[in-house]
Amino acid sequence: MLQRLPFRGGNWNNGSNAGLAARNLNNERSNTNSNIGFRPALNDCPKQRGHGFADSASIKRALSPHPQGEKYTGSRRLVGAPSAFGCRPKQSKGFEVKTYKNLYPSIYELENLHNAYLKARLGKRERTEVLRFERDLEGNLIRLQEHLINETYSTGQYRKFYVHEPKHRLVAALPFRDRVTQHALISVIEPIWERRFIHHSYACRPGRGMHKGSTQAQQWLREVQRQHGTAYCLKADVSKYFASINQQVLTGILSRKIACQRTLDLCKNIMSSWPEGLPIGNLTSQLWANIYLHELDAMVKHELRIHRYIRYMDDFVIVHHDKSYLKTVLNTITEFLNNVLKLRLNNKTQIFPVSQNNGRALDFLGYRTWPTHKRIRKDSVKRMNKKMKKMARLYAAGDIDHDYIKRRIVSWVGHAQYADSYRIRNKVLGSVTFKRED
């Protein structure tokens, strides 16, 4: 909701006898509203300061453009905005950081556990562990509830395996019972941060995703090119992000909002089940990874006041017309990540112009993007060609059916259609023939 800036009547140039309501100087209190004119009522009372109003000097600084090339020191901000290298709102009279208490009963509530079971089984109903859990569904949910109530719950053993697409990664999977627990926990704590995440954070969030993020990045490229002629991109991602997350720092971030010790203990229980960082594959890992880098989002948006910033998990892009300004921003971000979040950027981080003339594109979220058009990545085409040939062999041997082939083709086409890919789609889909000897 748009919050109106309060105004007070009265003349600027009066003396010392002010009326409380109008702040008119050199007037009797009975004459407080008789003068013509108005001005913003800034910094007039603790209540207003507590709700985010600042003094006139802060307003002027907030409305002034960020000096190009100036190293950021964290001093330019409005009251209530996150402070530099801490992202904790400044404490002022009448302002308190909102925390959430007594969350734990909502987690172990039987209805919440049942809803968590329904989410955990989605798309996996035919798996053996799911069927085994369903045989005594009520008993399993009640036993899980008792473990949570008595705080005797412990995370089970991980099943580890590697995936090779799009790159080689170690993935960890927990037993079904633990996945139900994590869904129950996430359903309670996720809304706390979802309303605080910045608009342009697109990973693992409802109503977001790769396609919307890519579309937004292209829109910004067009805006900057139209206004300034050349669009520069700062493209960066964190080196080995999930493995590098500091569990102690993450616990501190969670505790700023969660004042329920039993809920924090459950979070620590899940965290400590993995020796270092967060495991790829846990539902909680996705949310906590977003929460962890929300600290960076808050610093970039509230401290550096950068508009064209977009993040998808540990990959982020800033679009600007000034290359030297982006270099200064990169130094500030690198310092923040190293000192506060104990992270480092990988060596692929770079600043470059995006232009059709030099052939340089923004390679982000599965597409090569220019202001004028978008193409699907070459490695995506290469992987799909391999899949098509493999599916043709399996189909000929009778190991897969039409439905299996259709699901994978529709999935790839759904991704490719967001780019200028009509010809390449026809080429890939027409490269093999599916036939089976009767």
N, C-alpha and C positions, 0 to 999 in steps of 0.2 A: 504494500500500500504506500502511495506517495505521501511523504510526511511534509507538511507545509512548514516553511520557516516562519517563526513568530515575529510579528512586528510590534513596535511600540510607537505611539504618537509622541509629538513634542519637537521642540526646536533643539538643534545641536548646541547653539551658543548661549547657554544660560549659566546662572551662577551656582551657588552652593546649596540652596534650600530645595532639594528635589522631592517631588512626590513619589511615593513608592511605586505606584502603578505605571506612571508614564516616564519616570526618570527625567522630568523637566527640571532643569537647574534654574535657580534664582526665581522660582515661582512658589506661591503658596500651594498647599496640598489641594485646596478647593479649585485650583486652576490647572490641575494636572492634565486635563484633556482638551483645553481650549486652544492650544496652538495648532497650526496647520502643518502637516508633514508627517512622515513616518520614517523609521529606520529599523534594520534587523535587530531583534532582541538577543544579542549574542552574549554568552557567558554571564547571564544575569543572576542565575541561581543554581545551587547545586543540583537540583532536579534536572534542569536542562542540560547541564554539563554531563550528568550521568547518562543521558540518553543520546549522547553523541554530538552535541553542539560544541563548537570550539570558539575561541576568541577570534577577533577580526584578523589578527596576524596569521593565525593558523588557516583561516579561510583563504586569505590571499596566497599563502604558500601552496595550499591545496589546489587552487585554481590556476596557478602559474605553471608554465610548461617545465618539464624536467630539463635542466641544463645539459646539453650534449657534452659528453666527455667528462662530466663531473663524477667523481667517485662517491658512491652513496655511503653515507655514514649512519643512516637510520634515524636521523633527527627530524625528518620532515614527515609528519603524520598528524592525523586528527585524533582527538581524544577518543579512546575506545578502540582504535585500530591496533592490530598486532604490532608489537615492538620488534625492532631489528634483531635478527639472530635469536629470537625466542618465540616469536609469534604468539605471545600471551598478551591479551588485552591489558592496557594500562589501567591500574587501579586508580579511580578517582572517587571523590565523595559522591555517594548515591549510585555507584556502579559496582556490580558484583558479577563474577564469572558464574554462569549458570552451571550447576552440576546436577546429576541425576542419582537419586537414592532409591533403595528398596526395589531394585530391578530384578533381583534373583527369583522371587516367587513367580514372576511372569515367565521366567525361563522354564521352570519345572512344572508349570501348570499343564495338566493332562491334555487339554485341548491344544495348547501350543506344541506339545510333543507330537500329537497326532498330525497336526498340520506339517510339522517338520518331517515326519515320516513320509507324508504324501509328496513333499517336495524332493526328498532324497531318492524316492523310488522312480521319479519321473524319467521315462525312457529306459528304465532298467528292470522292469517288472519280471522279466524272464530269467534274470541272473539267479544263480543258486543261492547266494547269500541273502538276496531279497526274499526269495521264496521261503527260505528257512526262517527268516525273521517274521514273515507273515503267518506261519503256522500257529504261532502263539503270540499274535500281535498285541492283544491286551496285556498279557503277562509280561512281555518284553518291555512294553512302554511303562508299566507300573514298576517293574524292577529298575528301569533306568531312572524313573522319577525318584524312587527311594534312594538310589545312589547319589543323586543330585541333592536331595533334601538333607541327607546325612553327611554330605560332602566327602563321600568315599569314592566318587567317580574318578577313574584314571583313564587316560587315553590309551587305546590299544596299540598293537604292533603295526608298523607300516609295511606295506608291500611295495617294493621299489622296482622300477623299470625305466627304460630309456625310450624316448621318442626322438625321431630324426628329422621331422618336418615341423616347422620350417627350419629348425636347426637342432643340433644334438643337445638334449636336455634330460636331466634326471627328474623323474616324476614319482611322487609318493602317494599311495592310496591307503586310506584307513578302512577298517571294517565298517560295515553298514551301520552298526549301532553308533559308532562315533560320528558318522556323517549326519545321522539324525540329530545328535547332540549339537553339532555345529550349526545346523539349520535353525534349531531352537534358540541358540545363543544369538545368531545373526539377526533373526527376526525381531529381537528386542533391542539390540544395540545399534543396528544399522541406521534406523531413522534418526538417531541422535546426530550422526555426521552427515547423512544425506542432505539435510536441509542446510548444512554449512558448507558443503563442497561448492567450489566455484562452478559457474555455468559451463565453462569450456574444459571440464574434466570428463573424458568420454569413455573410460574403461570400466567395465563391470558395473554399469549403472543403468537403471531403467530409463528408457527413452533416449539413450545415447548410443554409442557404438562406433565402429570404424567408419561406416559410410557417412554418418552425419559429421564426424570429425574431419574427414577428408573434404567434404563439401564446404565446411566452414573455413578450412585452411585455404582452399582455392578462392573463396570469396574475399578473404583478406589480401591475397596476392593481387587480385584484380583491383581492389580499392587502392592499395599502395602504388601500383603501377599507373593507375589512372591519375592519381594526385601528384606523384613525384617522378614518374618516368621509369624508375628502377625499383624493384622490390628485393630486399636482402632477407635472407633467412638465417637465423641461429637455430641449428638442428643439433640436438644432443640427446644422449640417453645414458643412464647410469650403468656402470660396469657391474655385471653379475649382481643385479639388484636384489633379488629375493635372498640370495646367500649372504648379502652384505648388510641386511637390515639388523640393527643393533637391538636386541630384545629388551635391554634395560632402558634405552631411549624410548622404544615403543611403549613400554609399560608406563613410563612417565607421561607420555602423550595421552594415553588412554585414561590415566588417573585424573587428568584435568577436567574431564567431563563425567567420568563414572566415579561417584562417591560411595558406591555399594561395594564393600570389601569382598563379599562372597562372589560377586560377579567378576571382580578383578582377579580373584584367586582361580576361578574357572578359566579365565583367559590365560593366566600364567601356566596353569596345568597343561593347556593345549600347546602353548609356546614352548615350554620346557621339554615336550615330548620329541622335539627336533633339536639336535645338538647346537646348531648355529644358524642364524638367520631364520627364514621361514621356508617351509617345504612347498614346492610347486605342486598343486593338486588339492590342497586343503581349501575349503570354502572360506574359512576365516583368513587365510593368507591373502586372498583377493581383496577383502575389505581392509585388512590391516595395512596392506601395501598402499592402498589408496589413502588411508588416514595418515600414513607416514609421510608421503610426499605432498599431502595437503598443507603441511608446514611450509614447503617450498611455494606452493600456490599462493598461500596467504602472504608470504614475503614479497613475491613478485607483483601481486595485485595491489596490496595495501601499502607496501613500503616503496617499491620501485614505481608503482602505479602504471604498469604496462598494460595496454589494452589488448593488443593482438598476441595473446599467449594462449597456447593450447597444449594439453597434456593427455596422453593415452598411456596409463600406467607409468613406466619409467622413461618413455620417449616424450620429448616435448619440443615445441617449435615456437619461436618468436619471429614475427614478421615486422620489418621496419624499413625505412628508406635510408637510414644512416648507418653505414658499416662501422664507423668508429664508435658510435653509441652502443651497438651490439657487442663490441669488444669489451667495453666497460661493464656492460650488463653481465657478460659471461664471467668476467673476473669476480664480480660480486656473488653470482650464483655459485661459482666454484668454491669460494671462501665459505659461503653458508653451508653448502653440502658437506664440505670437509670438517668444519668446526662444530656444527650443530647436529647434523644427521649422520655423521661418520660415513659418508658415501663419497665416491669419486666418479667423475665422468669418464667414459671410455675414450680411446684415442680416435674414434670416428667423429667426435664432436667437431663441428666446423661452421663457419660463416661464409655464405656464398650468395651471388646474385642469381635469381631465377629468371631466365629469359629464353625465348625460343631461338633468338639469334645465335647464342653460344651453345645451344643444345642442353643447357643445364636445367634439370627439373628438381622439384622437391620430392624426394623419395620418402613417402610417409604413409603409414596405414595401408600398405598393400598396393599403392598406386604411385606412378610417376606423374606429378602434377605440375602443370604450367598455368598461368593466368587464363589462357585461351582454351585449353583442352586437358584431358586426362587419359593416361594409358595404364593398362594393367602391367604389373611387374613381369619381367622376363622369366624369373625363376618360378612364378606361378604358372605360366604357360608351359614351362618345361616339366614341372611336376604333374600337371594335368595330362600331358602327352604320355608320360610314363604310366599313369593310372589307367588311361584308356586302353593301352596295349595290354596291361596286366589284366584288366577286367575282361577283355576279349578272350584271353587265354583261359581264365577261370570259367567264363560262360561256356566256352566250347567244351570244357571238361565236365560241365554240369555242376560246378561247385557254387555258383551264384545264380540268381534269377533276375528277371527284368526289374523287379522292385528295387533290388540292391543297386543296380546300375543307374536307375532313374534318380534315386535319392542323391547319389554322388554327382551326377551331371547337373541336376537342378541346383544343388548347393554351389557348385562352381560358377554356373551361369548367373546365379543371383549375385555373386560377388563381381563378376566380370562386366555385368550390364551397367554398372555405375561408371564405367570408363568408356572411351571411344574404342570399342572392341568388336564391332560387328564382323569385320573380316576375320580377325583372329579366332573368334568363336566358331565361325563356319569352318575354318581350316582345322581346328583341333577336333571338333565333333565329327567332322567328315573324314578323319584320318584313319579310322578303323571300321571294320564291319563286324557286327555281332551275329554269329551264326553257330548252330549246334547240329551235329550229325544225329539224325533220328535213329 
